[in-house]
Amino acid sequence: MSDVPRLAREIFDAAPWAGADRATLGVAERVPSMLLPIERQYYVWLAEHWALGVGEIVDLGAFVGGSAACLAQGVARAGRATRVHLYDRFTVNDLAKEKLLYPHGVAPFEGEDALPLVRDLLAPWQASVHLHPGDLTDQVWHGAPVEVLVVDIAKSTALADFVAAQWFGALIPERSVVVQQDFLHDLQPWLAAQMELFADFFLPLAHVGRDSISYLCLRRPTPAEIAQRRLGACDDARLIGLVRQAAERLAPFGIAPRIEAMAALLEAHPSCRSAQELRRASGRGWG
Ligand SMILES: C[S@@+](CC[C@H](N)C(=O)[O-])C[C@H]1O[C@@H](n2cnc3c(N)ncnc32)[C@H](O)[C@@H]1O
């Protein structure tokens, strides 16, 4: 094996994004986002310092563009022309408007269509951003190499399998970073199971903020290898076992108890395969 995985671990262990001047965010800071401030700094750093421009950047689950604005800001700071692709339905309901948009300076608007707002918010980076509105499962990736893949959309096993089928085969070995933004969100335990199915292909790199885990692609899976690793083919026991395996593998990050708790939640509600089902089954509100 080359030195790249070891060197990558050294770089990510030092968390250089944490010491970055917040001013590097620039106007990206003004775009509403569900990300924490440290996660925004990480996204800028990834696009500016880790990415070399040898592949495109993909943001799956872009909401109104906050995550993509940080990625595009990093691209702009690096002086590159890398394309940043945003995938989302780009719709917002009244609750999201009240909680996430209006308190951050967005003027009240009628209806659920967020596309005009997203275009407006991302105007500073219009040369690099490409919007792909609609349901993710209606989208087809054109096949170009992907250097940074941000996943904040895999809210069900079916969506997680779709992401792997469309994008894992476009990753660049020993270069591409996959950010599983909601990895430690306990209502999405299948993300841990999925990365365990693909354990031979990825090296865990970093735990950033509260829930986000990043991986370095070590080897590009073939379409057959991806098809053999479908969450949809796992029964309840296999899925729970994989989550427990992930707890062991990721113990060096100090997150094993959180992953164990995710396995326990799935064990209590074994047939759930989406965050919505797990939320309902476990009696959670919408907070
Ligand atoms: C957690 S939010 C993303 C937050 C975002 N990265 C940010 O910086 O604020 C998840 C997003 O996934 C989108 N989403 C969920 N399922 C989807 C689907 N099947 N197709 C398209 N978008 C979807 C939602 O519209 C939502 O904006």
The ligand as a MOL file (V3000), in Angstrom:
LIG
                    3D

  0  0  0     0  0            999 V3000
M  V30 BEGIN CTAB
M  V30 COUNTS 27 29 0 0 0
M  V30 BEGIN ATOM
M  V30 1 C -30.2030 17.5660 6.4540 0
M  V30 2 S -30.7810 18.4200 5.0660 0 CHG=1
M  V30 3 C -29.3340 19.0040 4.2900 0
M  V30 4 C -28.6580 20.1530 4.9900 0
M  V30 5 C -27.6700 20.9090 4.1350 0
M  V30 6 N -26.5410 20.1280 3.7500 0
M  V30 7 C -27.2350 22.2160 4.8000 0
M  V30 8 O -26.0770 22.6010 4.6970 0
M  V30 9 O -28.0750 22.8590 5.4170 0 CHG=-1
M  V30 10 C -31.2830 17.1120 4.0160 0
M  V30 11 C -31.8010 17.5380 2.6720 0
M  V30 12 O -32.0490 16.3670 1.9060 0
M  V30 13 C -33.1190 16.6390 1.0370 0
M  V30 14 N -33.7140 15.3520 0.6240 0
M  V30 15 C -34.0940 14.3160 1.4250 0
M  V30 16 N -34.5580 13.2930 0.6780 0
M  V30 17 C -34.4660 13.6900 -0.6150 0
M  V30 18 C -34.7760 13.0660 -1.8520 0
M  V30 19 N -35.2870 11.8240 -1.9110 0
M  V30 20 N -34.5470 13.7510 -2.9890 0
M  V30 21 C -34.0270 15.0080 -2.9580 0
M  V30 22 N -33.7130 15.6520 -1.8180 0
M  V30 23 C -33.9320 15.0020 -0.6530 0
M  V30 24 C -34.0690 17.5090 1.8330 0
M  V30 25 O -34.8470 18.3030 0.9670 0
M  V30 26 C -33.0990 18.3410 2.7060 0
M  V30 27 O -32.8950 19.6250 2.1680 0
M  V30 END ATOM
M  V30 BEGIN BOND
M  V30 1 1 1 2
M  V30 2 1 2 3
M  V30 3 1 2 10
M  V30 4 1 3 4
M  V30 5 1 4 5
M  V30 6 1 5 6
M  V30 7 1 5 7
M  V30 8 2 7 8
M  V30 9 1 7 9
M  V30 10 1 10 11
M  V30 11 1 11 12
M  V30 12 1 11 26
M  V30 13 1 12 13
M  V30 14 1 13 14
M  V30 15 1 13 24
M  V30 16 1 14 15
M  V30 17 1 14 23
M  V30 18 2 15 16
M  V30 19 1 16 17
M  V30 20 1 17 18
M  V30 21 2 17 23
M  V30 22 1 18 19
M  V30 23 2 18 20
M  V30 24 1 20 21
M  V30 25 2 21 22
M  V30 26 1 22 23
M  V30 27 1 24 25
M  V30 28 1 24 26
M  V30 29 1 26 27
M  V30 END BOND
M  V30 END CTAB
M  END
